[in-house]
């Protein structure tokens, strides 16, 4: 059989298996083999549960919503032992999570959104926690605590979810307070010092007031060996606390108040040398360093400190006539403070370097939903968002800075400390509405529109350098003072500003062919606001306006079908999509000639096209066995990117990447998970579960360097345990292993000084045990 050249042989087996599991003839083989012998009536046969989502800002069955949605329940996450945001790509289609640490993290959907690390730029995929938009991707980089459900919506979602959702939305819902008492306590331990405790308690405080308190604490020793001093890196501690109150005096009003706190103290952000051009190796030799591919060999600190707290209030009123009024008020604070040995050598070149960030955001949303069951259903509302963000970029250079960063000892940068301060304030306001007209009992037409006005004001100042000695000056030959001034001298951008009025829209037709088959087609437009580069970068030579980046605009077309078949034992959904993004925003790396360090540089990377096909399947082939599979093929390409950065192996001022693949976008993604619960015997229910995820190779950095390409990889996880009625609750004891075949893989690749590429190493094989008690 002839196969496409784009079909990697390593992808063939997992994706084929996932598709076969979703085919009726395979799925129902156990049933059809001996139908007469079945002792179970159709009414008593196992059925897939109805999943309720809020994709259209009202509760609906997921199979009734004409848009691609993937859901993961909290129970499914717990069974798979998924508790970190970077692990979600092992369960979701069309998703790439590039994770270095909380600040340098990104969620990309369909290959769009891989470069939001700059402090003055939001991500293309929006993350919502309990209906509150998170202005920084790193705000979601905590342990997933007490999760009720995750919803992944793919494609622009600007009409109801707002700006900065040109790629999609990850909607996270946590468990709320209950008027029925319930408690959970869980403890886990594993290799390399892994130990986690988490739990929650919920119940009534009065007849009209309920509360919930949840907590977690996780620690581990790390799994990356540092050659210089035998330190273990990529370990540390994380902890969090969430308290909630639910006031419900009657059936027509409820108010939910959520307060939470999370903190992290770890060596996240530690990386290995992944690849490098000739300049890096030459300069390393010059200072007597001995870096090695795939290794960490640093002499400085490596630490990340993250603190965040948040408070939100959601109120819902059921009004006369069946209308529902919702108000969501929220505040969130996030502080990130790193320490990095940025030269990736064991020599004293860059002693410390990092971006400290303070971010405060406020948001208010009010929306009105019409009664259900009318000829026209609609949601209208207003939204306001304010964000105040400031950063401090610091660089502490050692005595070998000149040799490594300039190539000659001019005493221009040696032992210099430099610091800059940036600030950007954002105000955004929007009005939105979306309506569904039920043309017939089977045909629906949906239209939505959102208008957003946004203003950003910013300023950046670099202070005069501190330290250093007398620079070498040879008239007519070299001027060390000029180099010092150009690279670390004082600079003030003055006031910078952006403002925009951006529309978002949706047109959709859906038709219910039968009660169990829904087809749909849609066109949508989304916009993402512009940004400000809060690093000095090229501003001293190109001017302050070079720090501004324009908006990103996405147009999307979808065609899909959702099915619920064989008496609700098989669910199979598939869709094709085509998205074009104009002015695609990206964070690249700029290092001026002879500069001490490089800087993040924002750019509009021309035009990007994302097209492909996705599928999801859930099946109950026999009683006790649940299988979930999803997969995607994404062709994500730069249609126009003529002024792209050049790779380290082919240095130049600019390169043309038109027609090349977009960074961070795997062409093939496939995920499979299954759980089998053995028949209950004397209060004991044994179970086994497993998951398998595959993603093909991807370009690692924006310059599409061959030295930075991320190889494809597959991961397998397994769990076995037993649940038993014990006392007044349910005890669950399990043994688990993650990355069972100890596959070496990388979560992200970054760029550094002198043409260096570094990579964030994924977790190796880790085995452990978990005890959980629900009562």
Buried (B, 14 or more C-beta within 10 A) or exposed (E): EEEEEEBBEBBBEBBEBBBEBBBBEBBBEEBEEEEEEEEEEEEEBBBBEEBEBBBBBBEBEBBBBBBBBBBBBBEBBBBBBBBBBBBBBBBBBBBBBBBBBBBBBBBBBBBBBBBBBBBBBBBBBBBBBBBBBBBBBBBBBBBBBBBEBBBBBBBBBBBBBBBBBBBBBBBBBBBBBBBEEBBBBBBBEBBBEBBBBBBBBBBBEEEBBBBBBBBBBBBBBBBBBBBBEEBBBBBBEBBBBBBBBBBBEEEEBBBBBBBBBBBBBBBBBBBBBBBBBEBBBEBBEBBEBEBEEEBBBBBBEBBBBBBBBBBBBBBBBBEEEEEBBBBBBBBBBBBBBBBBBBBBBBBBBBBBBBBBBBBBBBBBBBBBBBEEEEEEBBBBBEBBBBBBBBBBBBBBBBBBBBBBBBBEBBBBBBBBBBBBBBBBBBBBBBEBBBBBBBEEEEEBBBBBBBBBEBBBBBBBBBBEBEEBEEBBBEEEEBBBBBBBBBBBBEBEBEEBEBEBEBBBBBBBBBBBEEEBBBBBBBBBBBBBBBBBBBBBBBBBEEEBEBBBBBBBBBBBBBBBBBBBBBBBBBBBBBBBBBBBBBBBBBBBBBBBEBBBBBBBBBBBBBBBBBBBBBBBBBBBBBEBBBBBBBBBBBBBBBBBBEEBBBBBBEEEEEBBBBEBBBBBBBBBBBBBBBBBBEEEEEEEBBBBBBBBBBBBBBBBBBBBBEBBBBEBBBBBBBBBBBBBEEEEBBBBBBBBBBBBEEEEBBBBBBBBBBBBBBBBBBBBBBBBEBBBBBB
